[in-house]
Amino acid sequence: MTTCVLGAANTLVHCSGHTLSNLELQKLVHIAHMFCMGRNRGEPLVHGQFEAWKLQPGSPRTVSPNQVVWCWRG
């Protein structure tokens, strides 16, 4: 079951109670993606590729390395 990167990120943000930083969100999406590939014989969790960024692997579809994402509680 492959989903879009933003869908996976939104699920993680919601489950965390909107407390994740950009760095934490990128890392958790990447870890979930790799875990899914390991458990499902290479089937990816999200569409697209992760890139090597300065602090962690990241997906430009989730957030760019220089962009700020605000998670509003509502």
PyMOL Python script that loads the backbone (N, CA, C, O; Angstrom):
from pymol import cmd

cmd.read_pdbstr("""\
ATOM      1  N   MET A   1       0.843  -1.177   0.000  1.00  0.00           N
ATOM      2  CA  MET A   1       0.000   0.000   0.000  1.00  0.00           C
ATOM      3  C   MET A   1       0.884   1.234   0.000  1.00  0.00           C
ATOM      4  O   MET A   1       1.414   1.620   1.042  1.00  0.00           O
ATOM      5  N   THR A   2       1.042   1.841  -1.135  1.00  0.00           N
ATOM      6  CA  THR A   2       1.878   3.026  -1.259  1.00  0.00           C
ATOM      7  C   THR A   2       1.005   4.273  -1.169  1.00  0.00           C
ATOM      8  O   THR A   2      -0.070   4.336  -1.767  1.00  0.00           O
ATOM      9  N   THR A   3       1.473   5.253  -0.425  1.00  0.00           N
ATOM     10  CA  THR A   3       0.738   6.503  -0.235  1.00  0.00           C
ATOM     11  C   THR A   3       1.626   7.676  -0.620  1.00  0.00           C
ATOM     12  O   THR A   3       2.811   7.492  -0.895  1.00  0.00           O
ATOM     13  N   CYS A   4       1.075   8.856  -0.642  1.00  0.00           N
ATOM     14  CA  CYS A   4       1.895  10.033  -0.924  1.00  0.00           C
ATOM     15  C   CYS A   4       2.659  10.423   0.345  1.00  0.00           C
ATOM     16  O   CYS A   4       2.240  10.092   1.454  1.00  0.00           O
ATOM     17  N   VAL A   5       3.754  11.111   0.177  1.00  0.00           N
ATOM     18  CA  VAL A   5       4.592  11.523   1.301  1.00  0.00           C
ATOM     19  C   VAL A   5       3.811  12.431   2.249  1.00  0.00           C
ATOM     20  O   VAL A   5       3.931  12.306   3.468  1.00  0.00           O
ATOM     21  N   LEU A   6       3.020  13.336   1.698  1.00  0.00           N
ATOM     22  CA  LEU A   6       2.254  14.245   2.545  1.00  0.00           C
ATOM     23  C   LEU A   6       1.211  13.508   3.376  1.00  0.00           C
ATOM     24  O   LEU A   6       0.939  13.900   4.511  1.00  0.00           O
ATOM     25  N   GLY A   7       0.632  12.459   2.835  1.00  0.00           N
ATOM     26  CA  GLY A   7      -0.334  11.666   3.589  1.00  0.00           C
ATOM     27  C   GLY A   7       0.320  10.992   4.783  1.00  0.00           C
ATOM     28  O   GLY A   7      -0.232  10.994   5.883  1.00  0.00           O
ATOM     29  N   ALA A   8       1.500  10.413   4.566  1.00  0.00           N
ATOM     30  CA  ALA A   8       2.238   9.788   5.665  1.00  0.00           C
ATOM     31  C   ALA A   8       2.652  10.832   6.697  1.00  0.00           C
ATOM     32  O   ALA A   8       2.559  10.587   7.899  1.00  0.00           O
ATOM     33  N   ALA A   9       3.106  11.986   6.235  1.00  0.00           N
ATOM     34  CA  ALA A   9       3.524  13.052   7.145  1.00  0.00           C
ATOM     35  C   ALA A   9       2.344  13.568   7.957  1.00  0.00           C
ATOM     36  O   ALA A   9       2.473  13.792   9.161  1.00  0.00           O
ATOM     37  N   ASN A  10       1.198  13.758   7.315  1.00  0.00           N
ATOM     38  CA  ASN A  10       0.013  14.229   8.033  1.00  0.00           C
ATOM     39  C   ASN A  10      -0.428  13.234   9.098  1.00  0.00           C
ATOM     40  O   ASN A  10      -0.837  13.634  10.188  1.00  0.00           O
ATOM     41  N   THR A  11      -0.349  11.945   8.794  1.00  0.00           N
ATOM     42  CA  THR A  11      -0.709  10.923   9.776  1.00  0.00           C
ATOM     43  C   THR A  11       0.215  10.988  10.979  1.00  0.00           C
ATOM     44  O   THR A  11      -0.248  10.915  12.117  1.00  0.00           O
ATOM     45  N   LEU A  12       1.515  11.125  10.743  1.00  0.00           N
ATOM     46  CA  LEU A  12       2.470  11.211  11.850  1.00  0.00           C
ATOM     47  C   LEU A  12       2.253  12.476  12.685  1.00  0.00           C
ATOM     48  O   LEU A  12       2.326  12.430  13.913  1.00  0.00           O
ATOM     49  N   VAL A  13       1.992  13.588  12.028  1.00  0.00           N
ATOM     50  CA  VAL A  13       1.739  14.843  12.749  1.00  0.00           C
ATOM     51  C   VAL A  13       0.494  14.699  13.616  1.00  0.00           C
ATOM     52  O   VAL A  13       0.494  15.116  14.775  1.00  0.00           O
ATOM     53  N   HIS A  14      -0.552  14.121  13.073  1.00  0.00           N
ATOM     54  CA  HIS A  14      -1.788  13.940  13.825  1.00  0.00           C
ATOM     55  C   HIS A  14      -1.579  13.008  15.025  1.00  0.00           C
ATOM     56  O   HIS A  14      -2.041  13.298  16.128  1.00  0.00           O
ATOM     57  N   CYS A  15      -0.885  11.893  14.803  1.00  0.00           N
ATOM     58  CA  CYS A  15      -0.645  10.927  15.885  1.00  0.00           C
ATOM     59  C   CYS A  15       0.241  11.501  16.988  1.00  0.00           C
ATOM     60  O   CYS A  15       0.151  11.072  18.138  1.00  0.00           O
ATOM     61  N   SER A  16       1.082  12.451  16.654  1.00  0.00           N
ATOM     62  CA  SER A  16       1.984  13.042  17.650  1.00  0.00           C
ATOM     63  C   SER A  16       1.314  14.154  18.445  1.00  0.00           C
ATOM     64  O   SER A  16       1.900  14.676  19.393  1.00  0.00           O
ATOM     65  N   GLY A  17       0.112  14.517  18.076  1.00  0.00           N
ATOM     66  CA  GLY A  17      -0.534  15.642  18.729  1.00  0.00           C
ATOM     67  C   GLY A  17       0.009  16.975  18.251  1.00  0.00           C
ATOM     68  O   GLY A  17      -0.037  17.968  18.978  1.00  0.00           O
ATOM     69  N   HIS A  18       0.520  17.000  17.040  1.00  0.00           N
ATOM     70  CA  HIS A  18       1.058  18.222  16.412  1.00  0.00           C
ATOM     71  C   HIS A  18       2.282  18.753  17.159  1.00  0.00           C
ATOM     72  O   HIS A  18       2.437  19.964  17.322  1.00  0.00           O
ATOM     73  N   THR A  19       3.140  17.856  17.606  1.00  0.00           N
ATOM     74  CA  THR A  19       4.315  18.277  18.375  1.00  0.00           C
ATOM     75  C   THR A  19       5.635  18.005  17.669  1.00  0.00           C
ATOM     76  O   THR A  19       6.690  18.225  18.264  1.00  0.00           O
ATOM     77  N   LEU A  20       5.620  17.536  16.429  1.00  0.00           N
ATOM     78  CA  LEU A  20       6.850  17.194  15.725  1.00  0.00           C
ATOM     79  C   LEU A  20       7.491  18.415  15.075  1.00  0.00           C
ATOM     80  O   LEU A  20       6.808  19.263  14.500  1.00  0.00           O
ATOM     81  N   SER A  21       8.815  18.486  15.178  1.00  0.00           N
ATOM     82  CA  SER A  21       9.550  19.507  14.433  1.00  0.00           C
ATOM     83  C   SER A  21       9.727  19.025  12.993  1.00  0.00           C
ATOM     84  O   SER A  21       9.459  17.863  12.689  1.00  0.00           O
ATOM     85  N   ASN A  22      10.174  19.910  12.115  1.00  0.00           N
ATOM     86  CA  ASN A  22      10.435  19.525  10.723  1.00  0.00           C
ATOM     87  C   ASN A  22      11.440  18.382  10.650  1.00  0.00           C
ATOM     88  O   ASN A  22      11.254  17.429   9.893  1.00  0.00           O
ATOM     89  N   LEU A  23      12.508  18.480  11.442  1.00  0.00           N
ATOM     90  CA  LEU A  23      13.548  17.453  11.452  1.00  0.00           C
ATOM     91  C   LEU A  23      12.992  16.112  11.919  1.00  0.00           C
ATOM     92  O   LEU A  23      13.265  15.076  11.312  1.00  0.00           O
ATOM     93  N   GLU A  24      12.217  16.134  12.993  1.00  0.00           N
ATOM     94  CA  GLU A  24      11.629  14.889  13.503  1.00  0.00           C
ATOM     95  C   GLU A  24      10.671  14.279  12.484  1.00  0.00           C
ATOM     96  O   GLU A  24      10.654  13.062  12.295  1.00  0.00           O
ATOM     97  N   LEU A  25       9.882  15.114  11.835  1.00  0.00           N
ATOM     98  CA  LEU A  25       8.925  14.626  10.849  1.00  0.00           C
ATOM     99  C   LEU A  25       9.634  13.955   9.679  1.00  0.00           C
ATOM    100  O   LEU A  25       9.236  12.869   9.256  1.00  0.00           O
ATOM    101  N   GLN A  26      10.676  14.588   9.153  1.00  0.00           N
ATOM    102  CA  GLN A  26      11.429  13.998   8.038  1.00  0.00           C
ATOM    103  C   GLN A  26      12.025  12.648   8.444  1.00  0.00           C
ATOM    104  O   GLN A  26      11.948  11.675   7.694  1.00  0.00           O
ATOM    105  N   LYS A  27      12.618  12.601   9.632  1.00  0.00           N
ATOM    106  CA  LYS A  27      13.233  11.350  10.084  1.00  0.00           C
ATOM    107  C   LYS A  27      12.198  10.252  10.256  1.00  0.00           C
ATOM    108  O   LYS A  27      12.427   9.116   9.841  1.00  0.00           O
ATOM    109  N   LEU A  28      11.060  10.574  10.864  1.00  0.00           N
ATOM    110  CA  LEU A  28      10.034   9.557  11.089  1.00  0.00           C
ATOM    111  C   LEU A  28       9.422   9.052   9.794  1.00  0.00           C
ATOM    112  O   LEU A  28       9.143   7.859   9.677  1.00  0.00           O
ATOM    113  N   VAL A  29       9.205   9.921   8.823  1.00  0.00           N
ATOM    114  CA  VAL A  29       8.684   9.468   7.527  1.00  0.00           C
ATOM    115  C   VAL A  29       9.698   8.539   6.863  1.00  0.00           C
ATOM    116  O   VAL A  29       9.320   7.512   6.298  1.00  0.00           O
ATOM    117  N   HIS A  30      10.972   8.887   6.925  1.00  0.00           N
ATOM    118  CA  HIS A  30      12.010   8.040   6.330  1.00  0.00           C
ATOM    119  C   HIS A  30      12.106   6.694   7.043  1.00  0.00           C
ATOM    120  O   HIS A  30      12.218   5.657   6.389  1.00  0.00           O
ATOM    121  N   ILE A  31      12.065   6.699   8.379  1.00  0.00           N
ATOM    122  CA  ILE A  31      12.141   5.449   9.143  1.00  0.00           C
ATOM    123  C   ILE A  31      10.929   4.560   8.833  1.00  0.00           C
ATOM    124  O   ILE A  31      11.080   3.354   8.635  1.00  0.00           O
ATOM    125  N   ALA A  32       9.731   5.154   8.791  1.00  0.00           N
ATOM    126  CA  ALA A  32       8.532   4.382   8.471  1.00  0.00           C
ATOM    127  C   ALA A  32       8.615   3.796   7.065  1.00  0.00           C
ATOM    128  O   ALA A  32       8.204   2.659   6.835  1.00  0.00           O
ATOM    129  N   HIS A  33       9.146   4.572   6.133  1.00  0.00           N
ATOM    130  CA  HIS A  33       9.320   4.113   4.748  1.00  0.00           C
ATOM    131  C   HIS A  33      10.275   2.911   4.695  1.00  0.00           C
ATOM    132  O   HIS A  33       9.980   1.910   4.041  1.00  0.00           O
ATOM    133  N   MET A  34      11.408   3.014   5.378  1.00  0.00           N
ATOM    134  CA  MET A  34      12.383   1.916   5.376  1.00  0.00           C
ATOM    135  C   MET A  34      11.838   0.686   6.098  1.00  0.00           C
ATOM    136  O   MET A  34      12.074  -0.442   5.665  1.00  0.00           O
ATOM    137  N   PHE A  35      11.113   0.896   7.193  1.00  0.00           N
ATOM    138  CA  PHE A  35      10.507  -0.213   7.932  1.00  0.00           C
ATOM    139  C   PHE A  35       9.509  -0.952   7.040  1.00  0.00           C
ATOM    140  O   PHE A  35       9.490  -2.182   7.007  1.00  0.00           O
ATOM    141  N   CYS A  36       8.689  -0.201   6.328  1.00  0.00           N
ATOM    142  CA  CYS A  36       7.705  -0.789   5.435  1.00  0.00           C
ATOM    143  C   CYS A  36       8.376  -1.595   4.321  1.00  0.00           C
ATOM    144  O   CYS A  36       7.918  -2.683   3.974  1.00  0.00           O
ATOM    145  N   MET A  37       9.456  -1.059   3.767  1.00  0.00           N
ATOM    146  CA  MET A  37      10.175  -1.780   2.707  1.00  0.00           C
ATOM    147  C   MET A  37      10.759  -3.088   3.232  1.00  0.00           C
ATOM    148  O   MET A  37      10.752  -4.102   2.535  1.00  0.00           O
ATOM    149  N   GLY A  38      11.265  -3.059   4.463  1.00  0.00           N
ATOM    150  CA  GLY A  38      11.817  -4.273   5.049  1.00  0.00           C
ATOM    151  C   GLY A  38      10.762  -5.318   5.347  1.00  0.00           C
ATOM    152  O   GLY A  38      11.001  -6.510   5.153  1.00  0.00           O
ATOM    153  N   ARG A  39       9.605  -4.895   5.813  1.00  0.00           N
ATOM    154  CA  ARG A  39       8.531  -5.819   6.186  1.00  0.00           C
ATOM    155  C   ARG A  39       7.759  -6.338   4.984  1.00  0.00           C
ATOM    156  O   ARG A  39       7.190  -7.428   5.042  1.00  0.00           O
ATOM    157  N   ASN A  40       7.729  -5.578   3.899  1.00  0.00           N
ATOM    158  CA  ASN A  40       6.883  -5.916   2.752  1.00  0.00           C
ATOM    159  C   ASN A  40       7.674  -6.234   1.497  1.00  0.00           C
ATOM    160  O   ASN A  40       7.227  -5.953   0.385  1.00  0.00           O
ATOM    161  N   ARG A  41       8.839  -6.815   1.672  1.00  0.00           N
ATOM    162  CA  ARG A  41       9.662  -7.288   0.538  1.00  0.00           C
ATOM    163  C   ARG A  41       9.925  -6.208  -0.506  1.00  0.00           C
ATOM    164  O   ARG A  41       9.777  -6.438  -1.707  1.00  0.00           O
ATOM    165  N   GLY A  42      10.313  -5.035  -0.034  1.00  0.00           N
ATOM    166  CA  GLY A  42      10.685  -3.955  -0.934  1.00  0.00           C
ATOM    167  C   GLY A  42       9.554  -3.042  -1.356  1.00  0.00           C
ATOM    168  O   GLY A  42       9.781  -2.079  -2.088  1.00  0.00           O
ATOM    169  N   GLU A  43       8.329  -3.326  -0.906  1.00  0.00           N
ATOM    170  CA  GLU A  43       7.192  -2.457  -1.237  1.00  0.00           C
ATOM    171  C   GLU A  43       7.322  -1.145  -0.469  1.00  0.00           C
ATOM    172  O   GLU A  43       7.343  -1.164   0.762  1.00  0.00           O
ATOM    173  N   PRO A  44       7.409  -0.006  -1.158  1.00  0.00           N
ATOM    174  CA  PRO A  44       7.610   1.269  -0.460  1.00  0.00           C
ATOM    175  C   PRO A  44       6.343   1.751   0.237  1.00  0.00           C
ATOM    176  O   PRO A  44       5.234   1.404  -0.168  1.00  0.00           O
ATOM    177  N   LEU A  45       6.509   2.545   1.277  1.00  0.00           N
ATOM    178  CA  LEU A  45       5.379   3.173   1.959  1.00  0.00           C
ATOM    179  C   LEU A  45       4.902   4.390   1.186  1.00  0.00           C
ATOM    180  O   LEU A  45       3.700   4.620   1.057  1.00  0.00           O
ATOM    181  N   VAL A  46       5.850   5.174   0.670  1.00  0.00           N
ATOM    182  CA  VAL A  46       5.505   6.427   0.008  1.00  0.00           C
ATOM    183  C   VAL A  46       6.051   6.452  -1.414  1.00  0.00           C
ATOM    184  O   VAL A  46       7.046   5.800  -1.733  1.00  0.00           O
ATOM    185  N   HIS A  47       5.371   7.227  -2.261  1.00  0.00           N
ATOM    186  CA  HIS A  47       5.847   7.456  -3.629  1.00  0.00           C
ATOM    187  C   HIS A  47       7.046   8.395  -3.570  1.00  0.00           C
ATOM    188  O   HIS A  47       7.162   9.200  -2.646  1.00  0.00           O
ATOM    189  N   GLY A  48       7.920   8.296  -4.538  1.00  0.00           N
ATOM    190  CA  GLY A  48       9.023   9.246  -4.637  1.00  0.00           C
ATOM    191  C   GLY A  48      10.287   8.753  -3.955  1.00  0.00           C
ATOM    192  O   GLY A  48      10.334   7.657  -3.396  1.00  0.00           O
ATOM    193  N   GLN A  49      11.293   9.581  -4.018  1.00  0.00           N
ATOM    194  CA  GLN A  49      12.611   9.254  -3.493  1.00  0.00           C
ATOM    195  C   GLN A  49      12.983  10.188  -2.356  1.00  0.00           C
ATOM    196  O   GLN A  49      12.520  11.326  -2.289  1.00  0.00           O
ATOM    197  N   PHE A  50      13.819   9.691  -1.471  1.00  0.00           N
ATOM    198  CA  PHE A  50      14.393  10.533  -0.430  1.00  0.00           C
ATOM    199  C   PHE A  50      15.755  11.023  -0.916  1.00  0.00           C
ATOM    200  O   PHE A  50      16.444  10.337  -1.671  1.00  0.00           O
ATOM    201  N   GLU A  51      16.124  12.206  -0.476  1.00  0.00           N
ATOM    202  CA  GLU A  51      17.397  12.811  -0.871  1.00  0.00           C
ATOM    203  C   GLU A  51      18.316  12.914   0.338  1.00  0.00           C
ATOM    204  O   GLU A  51      17.862  12.923   1.482  1.00  0.00           O
ATOM    205  N   ALA A  52      19.609  12.990   0.068  1.00  0.00           N
ATOM    206  CA  ALA A  52      20.587  13.181   1.142  1.00  0.00           C
ATOM    207  C   ALA A  52      20.663  14.672   1.448  1.00  0.00           C
ATOM    208  O   ALA A  52      21.196  15.451   0.658  1.00  0.00           O
ATOM    209  N   TRP A  53      20.127  15.061   2.601  1.00  0.00           N
ATOM    210  CA  TRP A  53      20.193  16.443   3.050  1.00  0.00           C
ATOM    211  C   TRP A  53      21.262  16.562   4.124  1.00  0.00           C
ATOM    212  O   TRP A  53      21.820  15.556   4.563  1.00  0.00           O
ATOM    213  N   LYS A  54      21.542  17.754   4.537  1.00  0.00           N
ATOM    214  CA  LYS A  54      22.631  18.009   5.478  1.00  0.00           C
ATOM    215  C   LYS A  54      22.453  17.267   6.805  1.00  0.00           C
ATOM    216  O   LYS A  54      23.412  16.678   7.304  1.00  0.00           O
ATOM    217  N   LEU A  55      21.263  17.283   7.381  1.00  0.00           N
ATOM    218  CA  LEU A  55      21.051  16.692   8.701  1.00  0.00           C
ATOM    219  C   LEU A  55      20.393  15.324   8.693  1.00  0.00           C
ATOM    220  O   LEU A  55      20.499  14.589   9.675  1.00  0.00           O
ATOM    221  N   GLN A  56      19.712  14.961   7.603  1.00  0.00           N
ATOM    222  CA  GLN A  56      18.999  13.681   7.554  1.00  0.00           C
ATOM    223  C   GLN A  56      18.491  13.456   6.134  1.00  0.00           C
ATOM    224  O   GLN A  56      18.490  14.375   5.315  1.00  0.00           O
ATOM    225  N   PRO A  57      18.060  12.227   5.847  1.00  0.00           N
ATOM    226  CA  PRO A  57      17.391  12.018   4.564  1.00  0.00           C
ATOM    227  C   PRO A  57      16.076  12.792   4.565  1.00  0.00           C
ATOM    228  O   PRO A  57      15.417  12.892   5.600  1.00  0.00           O
ATOM    229  N   GLY A  58      15.696  13.334   3.426  1.00  0.00           N
ATOM    230  CA  GLY A  58      14.469  14.097   3.368  1.00  0.00           C
ATOM    231  C   GLY A  58      13.783  13.956   2.033  1.00  0.00           C
ATOM    232  O   GLY A  58      14.384  13.533   1.045  1.00  0.00           O
ATOM    233  N   SER A  59      12.519  14.314   2.018  1.00  0.00           N
ATOM    234  CA  SER A  59      11.739  14.303   0.795  1.00  0.00           C
ATOM    235  C   SER A  59      11.290  15.729   0.503  1.00  0.00           C
ATOM    236  O   SER A  59      10.650  16.358   1.346  1.00  0.00           O
ATOM    237  N   PRO A  60      11.617  16.247  -0.680  1.00  0.00           N
ATOM    238  CA  PRO A  60      11.212  17.611  -1.006  1.00  0.00           C
ATOM    239  C   PRO A  60       9.698  17.772  -1.066  1.00  0.00           C
ATOM    240  O   PRO A  60       9.203  18.898  -1.010  1.00  0.00           O
ATOM    241  N   ARG A  61       8.953  16.679  -1.178  1.00  0.00           N
ATOM    242  CA  ARG A  61       7.495  16.769  -1.196  1.00  0.00           C
ATOM    243  C   ARG A  61       6.933  17.012   0.202  1.00  0.00           C
ATOM    244  O   ARG A  61       5.826  17.533   0.335  1.00  0.00           O
ATOM    245  N   THR A  62       7.669  16.647   1.238  1.00  0.00           N
ATOM    246  CA  THR A  62       7.202  16.885   2.600  1.00  0.00           C
ATOM    247  C   THR A  62       7.515  18.313   2.995  1.00  0.00           C
ATOM    248  O   THR A  62       6.620  19.067   3.379  1.00  0.00           O
ATOM    249  N   VAL A  63       8.766  18.682   2.905  1.00  0.00           N
ATOM    250  CA  VAL A  63       9.195  20.040   3.222  1.00  0.00           C
ATOM    251  C   VAL A  63      10.604  20.203   2.669  1.00  0.00           C
ATOM    252  O   VAL A  63      11.402  19.268   2.743  1.00  0.00           O
ATOM    253  N   SER A  64      10.921  21.349   2.127  1.00  0.00           N
ATOM    254  CA  SER A  64      12.274  21.582   1.635  1.00  0.00           C
ATOM    255  C   SER A  64      13.194  21.866   2.815  1.00  0.00           C
ATOM    256  O   SER A  64      12.716  22.261   3.878  1.00  0.00           O
ATOM    257  N   PRO A  65      14.498  21.675   2.656  1.00  0.00           N
ATOM    258  CA  PRO A  65      15.420  21.863   3.782  1.00  0.00           C
ATOM    259  C   PRO A  65      15.388  23.264   4.376  1.00  0.00           C
ATOM    260  O   PRO A  65      15.746  23.434   5.542  1.00  0.00           O
ATOM    261  N   ASN A  66      14.972  24.270   3.618  1.00  0.00           N
ATOM    262  CA  ASN A  66      14.973  25.650   4.096  1.00  0.00           C
ATOM    263  C   ASN A  66      13.577  26.182   4.411  1.00  0.00           C
ATOM    264  O   ASN A  66      13.425  27.357   4.745  1.00  0.00           O
ATOM    265  N   GLN A  67      12.568  25.337   4.308  1.00  0.00           N
ATOM    266  CA  GLN A  67      11.191  25.763   4.507  1.00  0.00           C
ATOM    267  C   GLN A  67      10.763  25.496   5.946  1.00  0.00           C
ATOM    268  O   GLN A  67      11.204  24.527   6.566  1.00  0.00           O
ATOM    269  N   VAL A  68       9.923  26.343   6.457  1.00  0.00           N
ATOM    270  CA  VAL A  68       9.366  26.155   7.798  1.00  0.00           C
ATOM    271  C   VAL A  68       7.924  25.695   7.662  1.00  0.00           C
ATOM    272  O   VAL A  68       7.150  26.278   6.903  1.00  0.00           O
ATOM    273  N   VAL A  69       7.566  24.653   8.395  1.00  0.00           N
ATOM    274  CA  VAL A  69       6.195  24.146   8.402  1.00  0.00           C
ATOM    275  C   VAL A  69       5.597  24.431   9.765  1.00  0.00           C
ATOM    276  O   VAL A  69       6.197  24.120  10.793  1.00  0.00           O
ATOM    277  N   TRP A  70       4.427  25.018   9.771  1.00  0.00           N
ATOM    278  CA  TRP A  70       3.731  25.303  11.022  1.00  0.00           C
ATOM    279  C   TRP A  70       2.610  24.303  11.187  1.00  0.00           C
ATOM    280  O   TRP A  70       1.792  24.125  10.284  1.00  0.00           O
ATOM    281  N   CYS A  71       2.566  23.656  12.322  1.00  0.00           N
ATOM    282  CA  CYS A  71       1.503  22.702  12.623  1.00  0.00           C
ATOM    283  C   CYS A  71       0.552  23.356  13.622  1.00  0.00           C
ATOM    284  O   CYS A  71       0.894  23.542  14.790  1.00  0.00           O
ATOM    285  N   TRP A  72      -0.619  23.696  13.160  1.00  0.00           N
ATOM    286  CA  TRP A  72      -1.593  24.375  14.014  1.00  0.00           C
ATOM    287  C   TRP A  72      -2.414  23.353  14.766  1.00  0.00           C
ATOM    288  O   TRP A  72      -2.840  22.348  14.198  1.00  0.00           O
ATOM    289  N   ARG A  73      -2.631  23.601  16.016  1.00  0.00           N
ATOM    290  CA  ARG A  73      -3.516  22.751  16.808  1.00  0.00           C
ATOM    291  C   ARG A  73      -4.923  23.265  16.658  1.00  0.00           C
ATOM    292  O   ARG A  73      -5.173  24.468  16.734  1.00  0.00           O
ATOM    293  N   GLY A  74      -5.837  22.347  16.447  1.00  0.00           N
ATOM    294  CA  GLY A  74      -7.210  22.814  16.277  1.00  0.00           C
ATOM    295  C   GLY A  74      -8.232  21.825  16.721  1.00  0.00           C
ATOM    296  O   GLY A  74      -9.430  22.094  16.633  1.00  0.00           O
TER     297      GLY A  74
END
""", "prot")
cmd.dss("prot")
cmd.show_as("cartoon", "prot")
cmd.util.cbc("prot")
cmd.orient("prot")
